[in-house]
Amino acid sequence: MSGHSKWHSIKHKKGAADKARGKLFAVLIRQIEVAARSGGGDPESNATLRTMIQKARDNSVPIDTIQRAIKRGTGEEEGVTYEQVSYEGYATAGVAVIVQALTDNRNRTSAEVKNIFSRNGGSFAEPGAVSWQFERKGIVLVDKAADEDELTLVAADAGADDVVDNGDAWQVTTPPTELHAVRTAIEEAGIKVASSDLTMIPTTTVELSEESQAKAVLRLMDALEDHDDVEAVYANFDIPDAVLEAVSA
């Protein structure tokens, strides 16, 4: 839910993973509904819907569930109307935070997200206060078994910006408009793709060198991610390995 930051590795306990997966399904279904409502139910002409469908399929959402979500979005079936909203704020140490949510009640969600910030040492900010510190990008994660040189060549030819080692996978960064084309080119080259998504990448980061700072920021991130309406949380921090190990202990 928060991009591919290394700090996510501390959240792999069984119960938390199961809970996160259940929420992920709900978020993916809502994203499909919103995309279909705003741009129509044909993924060929609706790039956002196409991306959301691919993301759902990467996470094993059943095809019939996806199709029903599209029909609810286009009005062919009845359902709750969700809208996408974004919130901005700051965590400890001046870390910039963007929260994206899907809600059927904007006022309720706004109040609850604001409360989460205040209860966890953060502060709400006006729209635009922190978003300038992020760039919208496409991310394709590729199986680490792939040859780096071949992947880089294929991705670059298709319009990718960069290929970097992300630990367990190769991370291919693309302009948001080129995400589908880059993923398609990689797959057509016979290279296995693990997932692809649109995300917000920080242009600068705040290093959390103190354990207390890291714990405070992670506590806020966890609380935001646990909210039922939140679909994604982005923040511009980095935790050194030694501090991350101490926090994870």
FITIKOL-779402 format. One record per residue (C-alpha): residue number from 1; residue in one letter; x, y, z. Coordinates in pm, 1 decimal. Last residue first. Layout:
num_residuo_xx_yy_zz
NUM_A_X_Y_Z
...
This chain:
num_residuo_xx_yy_zz
249_A_1362.4_-613.7_1688.7
248_S_1216.1_-434.4_1386.1
247_V_1295.4_-86.9_1520.0
246_A_1656.3_-185.9_1591.3
245_E_1693.5_-344.5_1247.0
244_L_1549.7_-31.5_1085.1
243_V_1796.0_185.6_1275.2
242_A_2092.5_-19.0_1151.1
241_D_1954.0_-27.0_796.3
240_P_1916.9_351.0_774.8
239_I_1552.8_465.9_759.6
238_D_1440.8_679.8_466.5
237_F_1158.8_929.6_458.5
236_N_947.8_1099.5_193.0
235_A_601.9_957.8_265.9
234_Y_326.1_794.0_61.5
233_V_8.6_631.3_192.7
232_A_-234.1_437.5_-25.6
231_E_-594.4_313.3_-32.8
230_V_-724.1_463.6_290.3
229_D_-1097.8_417.2_353.4
228_D_-1066.3_128.0_601.2
227_H_-804.0_299.5_816.0
226_D_-519.4_56.5_888.2
225_E_-288.6_232.8_644.1
224_L_-316.7_556.9_839.4
223_A_-239.1_388.2_1170.9
222_D_56.5_202.0_1020.7
221_M_202.2_519.6_871.3
220_L_162.0_707.1_1200.5
219_R_336.3_429.9_1396.0
218_L_609.1_413.7_1131.9
217_V_677.9_784.9_1176.7
216_A_695.9_760.9_1555.3
215_K_912.1_447.9_1549.4
214_A_1158.1_607.1_1307.2
213_Q_1184.0_922.3_1516.6
212_S_1247.6_724.6_1835.4
211_E_1512.9_512.3_1662.0
210_E_1709.9_817.0_1555.7
209_S_1865.1_840.9_1208.5
208_L_1540.0_911.3_1028.4
207_E_1671.4_1039.7_695.3
206_V_1431.0_1282.5_526.8
205_T_1394.2_1221.9_154.4
204_T_1391.8_1428.8_-164.6
203_T_1203.0_1388.4_-494.7
202_P_954.2_1154.1_-329.4
201_I_789.9_889.9_-551.5
200_M_410.9_877.1_-580.3
199_T_270.2_553.8_-723.8
198_L_103.7_395.3_-1024.3
197_D_121.5_17.4_-1023.0
196_S_283.8_-290.1_-1171.3
195_S_337.8_-641.2_-1038.7
194_A_560.2_-950.7_-1049.9
193_V_656.5_-931.0_-1417.3
192_K_830.4_-1230.8_-1574.6
191_I_1047.7_-1154.5_-1878.0
190_G_948.9_-1322.7_-2203.3
189_A_1017.5_-1016.8_-2417.8
188_E_639.9_-978.0_-2458.6
187_E_619.2_-941.8_-2080.2
186_I_869.3_-655.3_-2076.9
185_A_699.7_-481.9_-2370.2
184_T_358.0_-508.8_-2205.1
183_R_488.5_-365.5_-1877.5
182_V_649.2_-74.3_-2059.9
181_A_337.0_1.4_-2263.7
180_H_108.7_-17.8_-1958.6
179_L_325.5_214.9_-1749.2
178_E_389.8_470.3_-2025.3
177_T_140.5_737.9_-1918.9
176_P_265.7_736.5_-1559.9
175_P_625.6_799.5_-1673.1
174_T_817.6_480.9_-1593.1
173_T_1029.3_332.1_-1315.6
172_V_1141.5_-31.3_-1341.8
171_Q_1220.3_-196.1_-1009.4
170_W_1414.4_-522.8_-1029.2
169_A_1308.6_-756.8_-750.8
168_D_1390.8_-887.5_-402.5
167_G_1635.2_-609.1_-321.6
166_N_1502.3_-316.4_-524.1
165_D_1784.8_-312.3_-780.9
164_V_1719.6_-25.5_-1020.0
163_V_1583.9_22.6_-1372.8
162_D_1516.8_377.1_-1497.2
161_D_1297.1_608.3_-1703.0
160_A_1098.8_357.7_-1907.8
159_G_983.5_441.5_-2262.5
158_A_946.5_103.6_-2436.0
157_D_1304.1_105.6_-2568.3
156_A_1426.0_177.2_-2215.5
155_A_1235.2_-119.5_-2072.3
154_V_1367.4_-363.1_-2331.1
153_L_1727.6_-246.2_-2290.1
152_T_1713.4_-239.7_-1910.9
151_L_1555.3_-585.3_-1896.0
150_E_1822.1_-732.6_-2124.1
149_D_2101.4_-577.1_-1919.5
148_E_1949.5_-681.9_-1586.5
147_D_1889.7_-1045.0_-1682.8
146_A_1567.9_-1158.0_-1514.4
145_A_1595.8_-1385.5_-1210.5
144_K_1505.9_-1088.5_-989.6
143_D_1143.6_-1110.7_-1105.6
142_V_1026.3_-769.8_-1226.3
141_L_847.1_-494.7_-1036.0
140_V_694.7_-229.0_-1261.9
139_I_645.0_117.5_-1113.9
138_G_463.6_407.2_-1281.2
137_K_537.1_756.2_-1159.9
136_R_371.4_1055.8_-995.9
135_E_637.2_1287.2_-855.7
134_F_657.0_1397.5_-492.8
133_Q_782.5_1701.8_-297.9
132_W_524.4_1926.2_-463.4
131_S_258.4_1720.7_-282.4
130_V_364.9_1865.8_53.5
129_A_164.6_2186.4_100.7
128_G_-46.7_2135.2_-209.9
127_P_-370.8_2083.7_-18.6
126_E_-339.6_2236.6_331.8
125_A_-161.6_2040.7_602.9
124_F_-263.6_1806.9_886.8
123_S_-14.3_1748.6_1167.2
122_G_170.3_1449.6_1306.1
121_G_245.8_1320.3_1653.2
120_N_37.2_1005.9_1630.2
119_R_-292.0_1123.9_1778.0
118_S_-289.0_1440.2_1562.8
117_F_-234.8_1254.9_1234.9
116_I_-497.1_991.3_1315.1
115_N_-746.7_1264.7_1405.8
114_K_-697.8_1432.3_1067.4
113_V_-764.2_1097.0_899.6
112_E_-1087.0_1056.2_1098.5
111_A_-1214.8_1407.4_1027.2
110_S_-1141.0_1380.7_655.9
109_T_-1301.2_1036.3_635.1
108_R_-1621.6_1154.3_797.5
107_N_-1648.6_1467.6_583.7
106_R_-1580.5_1282.7_256.7
105_N_-1846.4_1015.4_309.7
104_D_-1852.6_739.4_45.9
103_T_-1474.1_721.2_56.0
102_L_-1168.8_615.1_-138.7
101_A_-850.1_750.2_17.9
100_Q_-507.5_876.1_-80.8
99_V_-279.9_998.6_197.8
98_I_28.9_1207.9_124.9
97_V_292.8_1248.9_394.9
96_A_593.6_1481.6_423.9
95_V_841.6_1396.4_701.8
94_G_911.6_1708.7_908.8
93_A_1092.9_1521.9_1185.7
92_T_768.2_1357.4_1307.3
91_A_489.2_1330.2_1048.2
90_Y_355.1_1603.2_822.8
89_G_34.2_1637.7_628.3
88_E_-151.9_1599.6_303.8
87_Y_-492.0_1451.4_222.1
86_S_-623.5_1310.2_-104.2
85_V_-977.3_1215.4_-207.4
84_Q_-1116.9_953.8_-444.8
83_E_-1492.7_918.9_-456.4
82_Y_-1708.4_617.4_-379.8
81_T_-2071.0_559.8_-476.8
80_V_-2223.7_258.4_-301.2
79_G_-2369.0_-2.0_-534.3
78_E_-2637.0_-81.0_-788.8
77_E_-2543.7_-263.5_-1107.7
76_E_-2516.3_-128.7_-1461.9
75_G_-2413.5_207.1_-1314.9
74_T_-2073.9_226.2_-1484.2
73_G_-1890.6_179.2_-1154.1
72_R_-2119.6_-98.0_-1038.1
71_K_-2063.1_-275.2_-1370.2
70_I_-1685.8_-239.9_-1336.0
69_A_-1697.7_-383.6_-982.8
68_R_-1903.4_-677.6_-1109.7
67_Q_-1640.9_-748.1_-1376.8
66_I_-1358.1_-740.0_-1123.2
65_T_-1539.4_-983.3_-893.3
64_D_-1603.5_-1212.4_-1192.2
63_I_-1231.7_-1205.7_-1276.9
62_P_-1127.4_-1313.0_-926.9
61_V_-878.7_-1085.6_-742.3
60_S_-545.4_-1268.7_-747.7
59_N_-320.7_-974.3_-651.1
58_D_-167.1_-935.5_-997.3
57_R_-525.0_-953.0_-1132.3
56_A_-624.2_-654.9_-918.1
55_K_-323.4_-453.5_-1034.4
54_Q_-403.0_-539.2_-1396.1
53_I_-762.5_-426.3_-1347.0
52_M_-645.2_-101.3_-1183.9
51_T_-407.1_-26.5_-1472.2
50_R_-674.4_-90.9_-1734.8
49_L_-918.8_125.7_-1541.6
48_T_-668.0_410.8_-1541.3
47_A_-601.5_368.3_-1913.1
46_N_-969.8_389.5_-2007.9
45_S_-1005.4_334.2_-2384.9
44_E_-895.1_-28.9_-2389.2
43_P_-1020.6_-81.5_-2033.5
42_D_-1381.3_-25.0_-2146.6
41_G_-1602.7_53.3_-1845.1
40_G_-1604.7_430.1_-1867.9
39_G_-1365.2_701.2_-1753.6
38_S_-1489.8_838.5_-1421.6
37_R_-1726.1_560.9_-1316.1
36_A_-1499.1_282.5_-1441.2
35_A_-1201.1_426.2_-1252.6
34_V_-1404.8_467.7_-934.1
33_E_-1537.6_111.4_-950.7
32_I_-1192.3_-32.3_-1023.8
31_Q_-1041.6_155.9_-731.3
30_R_-1319.8_29.9_-503.3
29_I_-1244.6_-331.1_-597.9
28_L_-873.0_-277.4_-538.3
27_V_-939.4_-124.8_-196.5
26_A_-1157.4_-415.9_-84.2
25_F_-901.1_-671.4_-202.2
24_L_-622.0_-480.3_-26.8
23_K_-819.2_-481.1_298.1
22_G_-831.9_-859.3_303.2
21_R_-463.6_-878.5_211.7
20_A_-369.8_-638.3_491.6
19_K_-557.2_-847.6_746.0
18_D_-383.1_-1163.7_631.1
17_A_-40.9_-994.3_639.2
16_A_-102.8_-848.3_984.3
15_G_-196.4_-1188.2_1120.2
14_K_102.0_-1362.4_964.6
13_K_373.1_-1110.9_1058.0
12_H_522.7_-947.7_751.0
11_K_511.7_-588.5_864.8
10_I_884.2_-522.0_922.0
9_S_958.7_-556.7_551.6
8_H_752.6_-245.4_477.6
7_W_1050.4_-40.3_592.4
6_K_1217.1_-125.4_262.7
5_S_986.3_108.2_74.3
4_H_797.6_-41.0_-220.0
3_G_493.6_183.2_-255.2
2_S_290.2_241.7_54.9
1_M_0.0_0.0_0.0
